Amino acid sequence: MKTDINGCSTCQAGKENYEHYTQTIGRKTYNLVQYDYRHTDGDLFSTVAQTLEEARRRRDKWLESK
């Protein structure tokens, strides 16, 4: 992500950062989202998904399991 410093997320506690990008594999191009969320306790959740909504669903599932 452009907001990372030396590959480490700079996401603030209780906030989310996301960035849309394209990935080409062979002849196929995929539109993806890199998503980071830092919990208020400092734990970082990070995922790559096809949509922002899917990334947020994964985050919500992660929050429920905490």
QUIVENUR-V851149 format. One record per residue. N is the residue number from 1. OMEGA is omega in radians with two decimals (NA if undefined). NEAR is the number of other C-alpha atoms within 12 Angstrom. D_FIRST is the distance of its C-alpha to the first C-alpha in Angstrom with 1 decimal. Layout:
BEGIN
n-><N/N>
omega-><OMEGA/OMEGA>
near-><NEAR/NEAR>
d_first-><D_FIRST/D_FIRST>
END
This chain:
BEGIN
n-><1/2/3/4/5/6/7/8/9/10/11/12/13/14/15/16/17/18/19/20/21/22/23/24/25/26/27/28/29/30/31/32/33/34/35/36/37/38/39/40/41/42/43/44/45/46/47/48/49/50/51/52/53/54/55/56/57/58/59/60/61/62/63/64/65/66>
omega-><3.13/-3.12/3.12/3.04/-3.09/3.10/3.14/-3.12/3.09/-3.12/3.13/-3.13/3.13/-3.09/3.09/3.01/3.06/-3.11/3.09/3.08/3.09/3.13/3.10/3.08/-3.04/3.12/-3.12/3.07/-3.13/3.01/-3.05/3.11/2.97/-3.01/3.06/3.04/3.09/3.13/3.14/3.09/3.07/3.12/-3.12/3.01/-3.13/3.13/3.00/-3.12/3.14/3.12/3.08/3.13/3.11/3.11/3.12/3.06/3.11/3.10/-3.14/3.09/3.09/3.13/3.12/-3.11/-3.14/NA>
near-><22/17/18/17/10/9/10/13/26/23/27/20/18/18/21/26/29/30/24/20/20/17/17/11/9/7/7/9/12/17/18/22/25/31/35/33/31/25/21/16/14/15/20/25/32/27/28/30/26/23/22/24/18/18/28/26/18/23/28/16/13/19/19/9/8/12>
d_first-><0.0/3.7/5.4/5.4/8.8/10.2/8.0/9.1/7.9/9.7/10.7/14.4/17.2/18.1/15.0/12.3/8.7/7.7/6.5/9.2/9.5/12.7/13.8/17.4/19.7/23.1/24.1/22.1/18.9/16.9/14.8/12.2/10.0/7.3/8.9/9.4/12.8/14.6/18.4/20.9/22.2/18.9/18.0/14.4/14.1/11.2/11.8/11.3/14.0/15.7/15.9/14.7/18.3/18.2/15.1/17.1/20.2/18.7/17.7/21.2/22.8/21.1/22.3/25.8/26.0/25.4>
END
